[in-house]
């Protein structure tokens, strides 16, 4: 697990909390900001996932 994966998950969780808070107080603005954080977090986690795949693919020797 790399730092992009960790940051991405943390942002997604923060976004879910912000969205839920917005729903609780009836603030569409906070709901939208929460959804934006979730999208950004998921994108960052995906970037981290890709980095891990590339790292794993280049670290293992290819055997015929």
Secondary structure in CASP SS format (residue, H / E / C, confidence):
PFRMAT SS
TARGET T0000
AUTHOR 0000-0000-0000
METHOD secondary structure of the structure
MODEL  1
X C 1.00
X C 1.00
X H 1.00
X H 1.00
X H 1.00
X H 1.00
X H 1.00
X H 1.00
X H 1.00
X H 1.00
X H 1.00
X H 1.00
X H 1.00
X H 1.00
X H 1.00
X H 1.00
X H 1.00
X H 1.00
X H 1.00
X H 1.00
X H 1.00
X H 1.00
X H 1.00
X H 1.00
X H 1.00
X C 1.00
X C 1.00
X H 1.00
X H 1.00
X H 1.00
X H 1.00
X H 1.00
X H 1.00
X H 1.00
X H 1.00
X H 1.00
X H 1.00
X H 1.00
X H 1.00
X H 1.00
X H 1.00
X H 1.00
X H 1.00
X H 1.00
X H 1.00
X H 1.00
X H 1.00
X H 1.00
X H 1.00
X H 1.00
X H 1.00
X H 1.00
X H 1.00
X H 1.00
X H 1.00
X H 1.00
X H 1.00
X H 1.00
X H 1.00
X C 1.00
X C 1.00
X C 1.00
X C 1.00
X C 1.00
END
